[in-house]
Amino acid sequence: MTSAGLLVVDPVAHRLSTPLPLIERPGSPDGLVMGLREFWFNYDRFTRSFEVLLKSRYKVAGVARVDGTHPRTGRVLDAWLQFNRSVDWALVGFGGCGGCAPWAVKDAVELEDNGVPTVTLISVDLEGVARRTAESLGHPQLRIVTLPHYIDDMSDEEIGSLAASTFGQIIDALVRPIDG
Amino acid sequence: MADDFLHDASLPTASLTRLRATDDDPVAVWEEALERGWSDGLPVIAPTAQRVKAMLGGRDPQAAAPIPGPDEAALALAKVAANAVMAGCAPQYFPALLAALGAMAGCGMTSAFSNAPCAPLLVFNGPIRRELDINFSHEMLSMTTRANATIGRAVRLIFMNLLGAKSPRLFDVQHGMPGRMSMVFGEFEEESPWDPHSVSEGLPRGRSAVTVFAATGTMPVNYHQIPQRSSELLLILKRCMDYTRANRIGPSPDAGPPIVVLSPKHVRAFSIDGWSKAQLESELTSAVNDHYDIELVAHAEKIELINRGRDPDEPRVIPTKPEGRVRVLVAGGVAGWHSLMIPTLAWGTPMTVSID
């Protein structure tokens, strides 16, 4: 006869908050203004490569760039708020350290809450930290794509190859329906 | 049959769950705890309702724990007790554990144990050392007694299971350190000519207390000599602090003031030569805060970076090197020639609380 298993007090804290809904995803980047929130050494090489690829495959209505440094005050804050209002979707990056990853997620969440769908690029080694931040901000389903940690010292060719190899994944993260 | 002491097992803040393992098979309990992510790698005691109730010692299982959970949500005391059971704590350790958690919450260090290469070091003062058999002599930091090993381990499991401090959700704990498993000792007050640390922090003599530090390692300081000369020992201690001074050269220094744990032999050398604890702490503090005058390219880059988000008309923020007071404790075996330097992290301020 098999004994019943032990009944124990669950030693784990489970999150109680209800996730907030992500903003509806666009069907395609066609005809949209892309926003590039940029922060990390040499990350702009990746975004430039990505921009070239995007324009070669879609009709891009425009590209806006904003710096991802925190905290933001005065005119720098004004520029960030203007960015929020002026783009149709945003590629947010790069979360390459324990401060940068949470800050990238915070910016992405702020954009989502302002009606801008996002894809956030995070170092593969910091995905756990990024997702923990997203959960704490009520967005466990935030769309995150990981990149190798060492993008800051990759060659231009390596960056170009990386942009090409992750392009499909990023577009999928942007357009995939919320329940998909 | 479930123990109904949890009042309402459907409440989200405390719940019961059934294991596949039975108590007859401790290896199966351990393996299932590993599978569920509850364990720190070592065997755990199954947190049955009966054991959790014993650990609570009459406290309300639904009462809020002294440390907030993720997103500042309240944690049920029953869950803290469950982790204490898993760690192997005896019920009489629970007040000491709760006091330590309260100190962590109050001193701004909880984030450090998820995002920095440090361990919560718990230092006990007062009668509780002997009541719980907390080691303050030979092997005190080897975690060879139940209290030293399990009180610290309970903190570890609480951070893992209740505060989410486990890989891959950690940052900047590249290598970890052994003290994160448990790092607990008592002060050897009986061998000290000076006030216990808790008294120096304002608590009455004879009151049981715990202090929490964010420790990043342990470094034996060797002065093997008869006769002992305090001037020579002081020189050696100051030079050992070069680790902290050097670790503050970089653009984002996080090295806090070290703790100096004098052995009974070494504290006698200072005391005989007329040193007070306050004098020694001041001398060592001046030494460690004598920063290296080294300019790196990285410093200018860091200043530019942290000000890039500011309106250009606002004053620039210039980062400063962390400073703080070196604290001197007395502990360790009587026979022996080593004291200890414990480097710390400059996150939060060590806090001493009494144990009720």
Interface residues (C-beta under 8 A of the other chain):
Chain A: S3 A4 G5 L6 L7 V8 V9 D10 P11 V12 A13 H14 R15 L16 S17 D67 T69 H70 P71 R72 T73 G74 R75 V76 L77 C97 G98 A101 D125 L126 E127 G128 V129 R131 R132 E135 S136
Chain B: A2 D3 L6 P12 A14 S15 L16 T17 R18 L19 R20 A21 T22 D23 D24 V29 R36 G37 W38 A46 P47 T48 A49 V52 G69 P70 D71 A73 L75 A78 K79 A81 A82 N83 V85 M86 N115 L157 N161 L162 L163 G164 S167 P168 R169 L170 F171 D172 L305 I306 R308 G309 R310 D311 P312 D313 E314
